[in-house]
């Protein structure tokens, strides 16, 4: 079973291996994107910009719980792929069981806390008097799906580690398809507005989690979620957390940075907040595709690293960087040219549209290099290099972003606030390249020559 499942990781031509793993992951991210756009689009059809602003304000809180799921998803994927590369299938089952039961327990606790404290949380993340009720309502309902959200985010990654990217894609696509289908029914047909969007979100996450659960309980999976395989010791908890915590911190800091900019943008009015939220959705078109590429190749890189096949590791990395540059360039042009129609699809308020259009084009400035950033992030994570992962995670949306946005806020213009993200992304990409080189020197240099050339054009060409 393991031989057949992992054949693509071990011996397939590099372009085929990269594309076969990346396409399902990118497709999954496209569905996540459609889900995010659908929520905003159908809420926008209510012609109530306060509801649009409320969903934008609630999104960072939602991202916090996705980040916890990512802790187990990225950390588990990195450790499982390396473990399978070493040929230790038994330990891989124990790691997946640890990720399942620990993320489920945290999800249940989080669900209870958010339901109880939804109003204080809404105020904390930037809800104004005009958006407080909508934001709290959305948070209270979405809280019911937090356990499913964490499981679906964790195992959409972990299942890729066993060489099953199609299963991971199906779970994500079907779950998000349910959400998209129910959005117009519950928001517009039933007239449930923000509550309808929240209910559709819960249903989508439940369906995704159910699909992954069905696969993990079947004989097709080499992983396990059986309680008898649950282990914390023998490097399992520390191995997952070593990479999972930095990856999770990055998402958490992204959520914190969104909360910060929402609060700062609130000084310019609710329409500026609504415009910013829509601009972020437009920017997600590029971001999600490139995140999909990065997460798609991480299990492949991790397997190569665990198997000590450093030549194949570098060939995969180089091909992925080339592919990332191509996708980045094409999507940046598309999103910049069509920023107007994209923003119009979500907002018909003139003031909100003006902000949204301006912010969308500012955010897309970082598009050309985002692909490199996400490939380097996942390459570092695939090696289990905890310190470089931690440095990069706390830098992009923390050490770099927060001081930059604080400085730009002194100009007292919303456009300068929006500029903080592209400035941060260029600095973060530079840092990621440096940290990868440091990681390479530490983990590969003694056994592998400098990563300058490949033996065949197939290994390096895009």
C-alpha positions in Angstrom: 0.0 0.0 0.0 2.7 2.4 1.0 4.8 1.6 -2.1 1.9 2.4 -4.5 0.8 5.5 -2.6 4.2 7.1 -2.4 5.5 6.2 -5.8 4.8 9.8 -7.1 7.0 11.2 -4.3 9.8 8.8 -4.9 10.4 8.3 -8.6 8.0 10.3 -10.9 9.7 12.9 -13.1 10.0 16.2 -11.2 7.6 18.3 -13.4 5.0 15.5 -13.1 5.5 15.1 -9.4 5.2 18.9 -8.7 2.2 19.5 -10.9 0.4 16.3 -9.7 0.7 17.5 -6.1 0.2 21.2 -6.8 -2.9 21.1 -9.0 -5.2 19.4 -6.4 -3.9 21.8 -3.8 -4.4 24.9 -6.0 -7.9 23.6 -6.9 -8.6 23.4 -3.2 -7.4 26.9 -2.6 -9.6 28.1 -5.6 -12.6 26.6 -3.9 -11.6 28.3 -0.6 -11.4 31.6 -2.6 -14.8 31.0 -4.2 -16.2 30.4 -0.7 -14.7 33.6 0.6 -15.9 35.6 -2.4 -19.3 34.0 -2.3 -19.9 35.1 1.3 -19.0 38.7 0.5 -20.8 38.7 -2.8 -24.1 37.4 -1.6 -23.9 39.6 1.6 -23.2 42.5 -0.8 -26.5 41.7 -2.6 -28.4 42.8 0.5 -27.2 46.3 -0.4 -26.1 46.8 3.2 -22.5 47.9 3.4 -22.5 47.4 7.2 -23.1 43.7 6.7 -20.2 43.6 4.3 -18.0 45.4 6.8 -19.2 43.0 9.6 -18.2 39.9 7.7 -14.8 41.5 6.9 -14.3 42.4 10.6 -15.2 38.8 11.7 -12.8 37.2 9.2 -9.7 37.7 11.3 -11.3 35.9 14.3 -12.2 33.1 11.9 -8.6 33.0 10.7 -7.4 32.5 14.2 -9.1 29.1 14.4 -8.0 28.2 11.0 -4.5 28.9 12.2 -4.8 26.4 15.0 -6.0 23.8 12.5 -2.9 24.8 10.4 -0.7 24.1 13.4 -1.6 20.4 13.2 -2.0 20.5 9.4 1.4 22.0 8.5 3.2 20.6 11.5 1.7 17.1 10.9 2.3 17.2 7.2 6.0 18.1 7.6 6.6 15.4 10.2 4.6 12.7 8.5 6.1 13.2 5.1 9.6 13.1 6.5 8.7 10.0 8.6 7.3 8.2 5.5 10.4 9.2 3.6 12.4 7.4 6.4 10.0 4.3 5.9 8.4 4.5 9.4 4.7 4.0 8.6 3.9 3.1 12.2 5.0 6.4 13.6 3.2 8.2 10.8 -0.1 6.7 12.1 0.7 7.8 15.6 1.3 11.4 14.4 -2.0 11.6 12.5 -3.9 10.3 15.5 -2.2 12.9 17.7 -3.2 15.6 15.3 -6.8 14.5 15.0 -7.7 14.2 18.7 -5.7 17.2 19.9 -7.2 19.5 17.3 -10.7 18.2 18.0 -10.3 18.9 21.7 -9.1 22.4 21.2 -11.9 23.0 18.7 -14.6 22.1 21.1 -13.1 24.3 23.8 -12.8 27.2 21.4 -16.4 26.7 20.2 -17.7 27.1 23.8 -15.6 30.2 24.5 -16.6 32.1 21.3 -20.3 31.4 21.9 -20.1 32.8 25.4 -17.9 35.8 24.6 -19.0 36.7 21.1 -19.8 40.4 21.9 -16.6 41.2 23.6 -14.7 39.5 20.8 -16.6 41.5 18.2 -15.7 44.7 19.9 -12.1 43.7 20.3 -11.6 42.9 16.6 -12.9 46.3 15.5 -16.7 46.2 15.3 -18.3 49.7 15.5 -21.8 50.6 16.8 -23.1 50.1 13.2 -21.5 46.6 12.8 -21.4 45.2 16.3 -24.7 43.2 16.2 -24.0 41.8 12.7 -20.4 40.8 13.7 -21.5 39.2 17.0 -24.3 37.3 15.3 -21.9 35.9 12.6 -19.3 34.9 15.2 -21.8 33.2 17.4 -23.1 30.9 14.6 -19.7 30.2 13.0 -18.5 29.1 16.5 -20.6 25.9 16.1 -18.4 24.8 13.2 -15.0 25.5 14.8 -14.2 21.9 15.6 -15.0 20.9 12.0 -13.1 23.9 10.7 -10.0 22.8 12.6 -10.2 19.2 11.5 -10.8 20.1 7.8 -7.9 22.6 7.8 -5.6 20.1 9.5 -6.4 17.0 7.4 -6.7 18.8 4.1 -2.9 19.1 4.6 -2.1 15.9 6.4 -3.8 13.6 3.8 -1.4 15.1 1.2 1.5 13.8 3.3 0.5 10.2 2.5 0.4 10.9 -1.3 -3.4 11.5 -1.6 -3.7 15.0 -2.9 -6.9 14.2 -4.8 -8.7 13.1 -1.6 -7.5 16.4 0.1 -8.8 18.3 -2.9 -12.2 16.5 -3.0 -12.8 17.3 0.7 -12.1 20.9 0.3 -14.0 21.3 -3.0 -17.1 19.5 -1.9 -17.2 21.3 1.5 -16.8 24.7 -0.1 -19.3 23.8 -2.9 -21.9 23.2 -0.2 -21.2 26.6 1.3 -21.5 28.3 -2.0 -24.7 26.6 -2.9 -26.3 27.4 0.5 -25.1 31.0 0.6 -27.7 32.5 -1.8 -30.4 30.2 -0.4 -29.9 31.2 3.2 -28.8 34.8 2.7 -31.2 35.9 0.0 -34.0 33.4 -0.4 -34.6 32.8 3.3 -33.6 36.4 4.1 -31.3 35.4 6.9 -28.5 37.8 5.8 -25.4 37.5 8.0 -26.8 34.6 9.9 -27.4 32.7 6.6 -23.7 33.2 5.6 -22.6 31.9 8.9 -24.9 28.8 8.8 -23.6 28.0 5.2 -20.1 28.2 6.5 -20.7 25.8 9.3 -22.3 23.3 6.9 -19.4 23.5 4.5 -16.8 22.8 7.2 -18.9 19.9 8.5 -19.0 18.3 5.1 -15.3 18.7 4.5 -14.4 17.2 7.9 -16.8 14.2 7.3 -15.1 13.4 3.9 -11.7 13.3 5.6 -13.0 11.3 8.5 -14.5 8.7 6.0 -11.2 8.4 4.2 -9.1 8.0 7.4 -11.4 5.3 8.6 -11.2 3.4 5.3 -8.6 0.9 4.3 -7.3 3.2 1.6 -5.4 5.3 4.1 -2.0 4.4 5.6 -2.7 7.0 8.4 -4.9 6.5 11.4 -7.1 8.4 13.8 -7.7 5.4 16.2 -7.3 6.4 19.8 -5.0 3.4 20.4 -2.4 5.1 18.1 -2.5 8.4 20.0 1.0 9.3 21.3 2.5 12.5 22.6 6.0 11.2 23.3 8.9 10.0 21.1 9.2 13.4 19.3 5.6 13.4 18.0 4.2 16.4 19.9 7.4 18.3 19.7 7.9 17.4 16.0 4.5 18.6 15.1 4.7 21.8 17.1 8.3 22.6 16.0 6.9 23.4 12.5 3.2 23.8 13.3 3.6 26.6 15.8 5.6 28.9 13.5 3.1 28.2 10.6 0.2 28.8 13.0 1.9 32.0 14.3 2.1 33.3 10.8 -1.7 32.9 10.3 -2.4 34.2 13.8 -0.3 37.3 13.2 -2.0 37.7 9.9 -5.3 37.7 11.8 -3.9 40.2 14.3 -2.6 42.4 11.5 -6.0 42.4 9.9 -7.6 43.4 13.3 -5.0 46.2 13.6 -5.6 47.6 10.1 -9.4 47.3 10.6 -9.2 49.3 13.8 -6.9 51.9 12.1 -9.1 52.1 9.0 -12.2 52.6 11.2 -10.9 56.1 11.8 -11.7 56.7 8.2 -15.2 55.4 8.4 -17.2 52.1 7.9 -17.1 52.5 4.1 -13.3 52.5 4.2 -13.4 49.2 6.2 -15.9 47.7 3.7 -13.6 48.8 0.8 -10.6 47.3 2.5 -12.4 44.0 3.1 -13.3 43.7 -0.5 -9.7 44.6 -1.6 -8.4 41.8 0.5 -10.8 39.4 -1.2 -9.5 40.5 -4.6 -5.9 40.1 -3.5 -6.8 36.6 -2.3 -7.3 35.5 -5.9 -3.5 35.7 -6.2 -2.6 34.7 -2.7 -4.8 31.5 -2.6 -3.3 30.2 -5.9 0.2 30.6 -4.7 -0.5 29.2 -1.2 -1.9 26.2 -3.0 1.3 25.7 -4.9 3.4 26.0 -1.8 1.3 23.6 0.3 1.1 21.2 -2.6 4.8 20.8 -2.9 5.6 20.6 0.8 4.9 16.9 1.3 7.0 16.1 -1.8 9.9 18.2 -0.5 9.5 16.6 3.0 9.5 13.1 1.6 12.7 13.9 -0.4 14.3 15.3 2.7 13.3 12.4 4.8 14.7 10.0 2.2 17.9 12.0 2.0 17.4 12.5 -1.7 18.8 16.0 -1.7 19.3 16.1 -5.5 15.6 15.5 -6.1 14.7 18.0 -3.3 16.6 20.8 -5.1 15.2 19.9 -8.5 11.6 20.1 -7.1 12.4 23.4 -5.4 13.8 25.0 -8.6 10.9 23.8 -10.8 8.4 25.1 -8.2 10.1 28.6 -8.0 9.9 28.8 -11.8 6.3 27.8 -11.8 5.5 30.3 -9.0 7.0 33.2 -10.9 4.9 32.3 -14.0 1.6 32.1 -12.0 2.4 35.3 -10.0 3.0 37.3 -13.2 -0.1 36.2 -14.9 -2.4 36.6 -11.9 -1.0 40.0 -11.0 -1.8 41.4 -14.4 -5.3 39.9 -14.4 -6.2 41.2 -10.9 -4.8 44.7 -11.6 -6.6 45.1 -15.0 -9.9 43.7 -13.7 -9.8 45.3 -10.2 -12.8 47.6 -11.1 -15.2 44.9 -12.1 -14.2 42.6 -9.3 -14.8 45.4 -6.7 -18.1 46.3 -8.3 -19.3 42.7 -7.9 -19.3 43.2 -4.1 -20.0 46.9 -3.5 -22.4 49.4 -5.1 -21.9 52.2 -2.6 -19.9 54.9 -4.3 -17.7 55.7 -1.3 -17.0 52.1 -0.5 -16.3 51.3 -4.2 -13.7 54.1 -4.3 -11.9 52.8 -1.4 -12.1 49.2 -2.6 -10.8 50.0 -6.1 -7.8 52.0 -4.7 -6.9 49.4 -2.1 -7.2 46.4 -4.5 -4.6 47.9 -6.8 -2.3 48.7 -4.0 -2.5 45.2 -2.5 -1.7 43.6 -5.9 1.7 45.4 -6.0 3.1 42.4 -4.1 1.7 39.9 -6.5 4.9 39.3 -8.6 6.9 38.0 -5.7 4.3 36.3 -3.5 4.9 32.9 -5.3 8.5 32.9 -4.3 7.6 33.8 -0.7 5.2 30.8 -0.3 7.5 28.3 -2.0 10.4 29.3 0.3 8.2 29.2 3.4 7.1 25.6 2.6 10.6 24.6 1.6 11.9 25.6 5.0 9.0 23.9 6.8 9.6 20.7 4.8 13.0 20.3 6.4 11.7 20.6 10.0 13.9 23.7 10.5 12.1 25.1 13.5 14.1 28.3 14.1 14.1 29.7 10.5 10.4 28.9 10.3 9.7 30.7 13.6 11.8 33.8 12.5 9.9 34.0 9.2 6.5 33.4 10.8 6.8 36.2 13.3 8.4 38.6 10.8 6.0 38.9 7.9 2.9 39.9 9.8 4.5 40.8 13.1 8.0 42.2 13.3 7.9 43.7 9.8 4.2 44.5 9.3 3.3 46.1 12.6 6.1 48.7 12.7 5.5 49.5 9.0 1.8 50.1 9.5 2.4 52.1 12.6 4.8 54.4 10.7 2.4 54.7 7.7 -0.5 55.6 10.0 1.3 58.8 10.9 0.4 60.1 7.3 -3.3 59.8 8.3 -4.4 58.6 4.9 -6.1 55.2 4.2 -4.0 54.6 1.0 -0.8 54.8 3.1 -2.3 52.2 5.5 -2.9 49.8 2.5 0.7 50.2 1.3 1.9 48.5 4.5 1.1 45.0 3.1 3.0 45.1 -0.2 6.0 46.8 1.5 6.0 44.0 4.0 5.7 41.3 1.4 8.8 42.4 -0.5 10.8 42.5 2.7 9.5 39.1 3.8 10.4 37.5 0.5 13.9 38.7 0.8 14.1 37.4 4.3 12.6 34.0 3.2 15.3 33.6 0.5 18.0 34.3 3.1 16.6 32.0 5.7 16.2 29.2 3.1 19.9 29.6 2.2 20.8 29.4 5.8 18.7 26.3 6.2 20.2 24.7 3.1 23.7 25.3 4.4 22.9 23.8 7.7 21.0 20.7 6.6 22.4 19.9 3.2 25.9 21.5 2.8 27.9 18.7 4.2 26.4 16.1 1.9 25.3 18.1 -1.2 27.1 20.7 -3.4 25.8 24.2 -4.0 22.3 24.2 -5.6 23.3 25.9 -8.8 22.9 23.3 -11.5 20.7 20.3 -12.3 21.9 17.3 -14.3 19.0 17.3 -16.8 16.8 20.0 -18.3 13.7 18.2 -17.2 14.7 18.7 -13.5 15.1 22.5 -13.9 12.9 23.7 -16.7 9.5 25.1 -16.1 
